[in-house]
Amino acid sequence: MNMQKAEELAYKVINDYGGAFLMALGYIGDQLGLFKALESSGATTSTELASATGLNERYVREWLKAMVAAEYLDFDSSTGRYVMTPAQAAVLSNQDSPLFAGGAFKLTMPTLYNVPRITDSFRNGGGIPYSEIGPDVPCAIEQVFRPGYLHFLVAEWLTKVPGLTERLEQGAKVIDVGCGRGQSTVAMARAFPNSRFLGIDYHAGSIDAARALALRHELGNVQFLAAPAEQALAQGHCDLICAFDCIHDMVHPVATLEAIRAALAPGGVFVWGEPNATHEPLQNRNPIGRLFHAISPLHCLTVSLAHGGAGLGTVIGEAGARELAQQAGFATFEKLPTNHPFNQFFACRPN
Ligand SMILES: C[S@@+](CC[C@H](N)C(=O)[O-])C[C@H]1O[C@@H](n2cnc3c(N)ncnc32)[C@H](O)[C@@H]1O
């Protein structure tokens, strides 16, 4: 036995062991407003933080110590005060920051509640449909992806398709397939008032939230539809169709891609976002790749297999996307030159 390799693996497991419990504490901190309170309080004691949040001081103190040990927070031992630095706030508490990672806490815990059912699916097949995945999961997904849509979708990702921004500024017809709670659709609709946007998602609760979001922004150029995209897309009229982090989840991904191709007007483009990993597991030995692989059976795979679907899993990579695009009859497939840790993007054209 290679003792050094065994020790390295043992340390890796221990690192993940602590990480799993930290996700739970992060979830508690998010749910109970501890991160937000720390951001606004400045340097604080456990007693002050417990009083500000109305929580039990002993639990709060233990939570704070765990956060310091994890290097999520700082501690000034000369004053006995806990500190959230601006950099820590940007990651842990400020939802509008491009680096906000608190969606991870929101997604991990409700996903792990499903482990007993997923264990059963390992034995018997099938899975958990999206409608039963848990009420917190769609909101968590929204939080995970929102920073990207807020900061990079319009400013960077769409600009990588030559001429697309100008077309959207002039006025284009756009459909956002699998739009979830509407963050990507609304980000585009706000940026391009001359264009008309339709967000489609088969999860009715998400569409309700998307409509409320559009209302809050007083947008007149966006509508939402609760329907399976492969059935709802009309033929040949769209300048741009987007699908962000949803094709691999689908029961019928190729049918949806075929419907997208048919719905594009001549000269239209399909901009397709997928998790930033490759189809080759050995190349995914990095924090992002292993995260997506670990999520896959617990979310993306199961929501598709629940309906006897294609079960592509979270990680299709560029090679998988290219193959699907070919199967769906797209004439061109191109990886866009974006550089984002979580997402990669492709542009496909029907002719
Ligand atoms: C991981 S979520 C991503 C949501 C959103 N695009 C985002 O990035 O936040 C996948 C979404 O695909 C939707 N979805 C899956 N299959 C669909 C289908 N056939 N038609 C429409 N929406 C679908 C789900 O309801 C879910 O909202």
The ligand as an SDF file (V2000), in Angstrom:
LIG
                    3D

 27 29  0  0  0  0  0  0  0  0999 V2000
  -31.3230   23.9380  -12.3360 C   0  0  0  0  0  0  0  0  0  0  0  0
  -32.7760   24.7940  -12.7070 S   0  0  0  0  0  0  0  0  0  0  0  0
  -32.1560   26.2450  -13.5130 C   0  0  0  0  0  0  0  0  0  0  0  0
  -33.1470   27.3610  -13.5330 C   0  0  0  0  0  0  0  0  0  0  0  0
  -32.6520   28.6650  -14.1720 C   0  0  0  0  0  0  0  0  0  0  0  0
  -32.3770   28.5160  -15.5880 N   0  0  0  0  0  0  0  0  0  0  0  0
  -31.4320   29.1750  -13.4470 C   0  0  0  0  0  0  0  0  0  0  0  0
  -30.3480   29.1200  -14.0350 O   0  0  0  0  0  0  0  0  0  0  0  0
  -31.5680   29.6220  -12.2980 O   0  0  0  0  0  0  0  0  0  0  0  0
  -33.4840   23.8650  -14.0370 C   0  0  0  0  0  0  0  0  0  0  0  0
  -34.8420   24.3810  -14.4550 C   0  0  0  0  0  0  0  0  0  0  0  0
  -35.2660   23.6750  -15.6100 O   0  0  0  0  0  0  0  0  0  0  0  0
  -36.6780   23.5470  -15.5260 C   0  0  0  0  0  0  0  0  0  0  0  0
  -37.0940   22.5040  -16.4610 N   0  0  0  0  0  0  0  0  0  0  0  0
  -36.6910   21.2220  -16.4890 C   0  0  0  0  0  0  0  0  0  0  0  0
  -37.2840   20.5740  -17.5210 N   0  0  0  0  0  0  0  0  0  0  0  0
  -38.0550   21.4810  -18.1730 C   0  0  0  0  0  0  0  0  0  0  0  0
  -38.8960   21.4410  -19.3190 C   0  0  0  0  0  0  0  0  0  0  0  0
  -39.0560   20.3170  -20.0080 N   0  0  0  0  0  0  0  0  0  0  0  0
  -39.5160   22.5670  -19.7020 N   0  0  0  0  0  0  0  0  0  0  0  0
  -39.3550   23.7110  -19.0120 C   0  0  0  0  0  0  0  0  0  0  0  0
  -38.5880   23.8150  -17.9090 N   0  0  0  0  0  0  0  0  0  0  0  0
  -37.9250   22.7170  -17.4900 C   0  0  0  0  0  0  0  0  0  0  0  0
  -36.9020   23.2530  -14.0480 C   0  0  0  0  0  0  0  0  0  0  0  0
  -38.2290   23.4740  -13.6460 O   0  0  0  0  0  0  0  0  0  0  0  0
  -35.9160   24.1960  -13.4030 C   0  0  0  0  0  0  0  0  0  0  0  0
  -36.4780   25.4420  -13.1210 O   0  0  0  0  0  0  0  0  0  0  0  0
  1  2  1  0
  2  3  1  0
  2 10  1  0
  3  4  1  0
  4  5  1  0
  5  6  1  0
  5  7  1  0
  7  8  2  0
  7  9  1  0
 10 11  1  0
 11 12  1  0
 11 26  1  0
 12 13  1  0
 13 14  1  0
 13 24  1  0
 14 15  1  0
 14 23  1  0
 15 16  2  0
 16 17  1  0
 17 18  1  0
 17 23  2  0
 18 19  1  0
 18 20  2  0
 20 21  1  0
 21 22  2  0
 22 23  1  0
 24 25  1  0
 24 26  1  0
 26 27  1  0
M  CHG  2   2   1   9  -1
M  END
$$$$
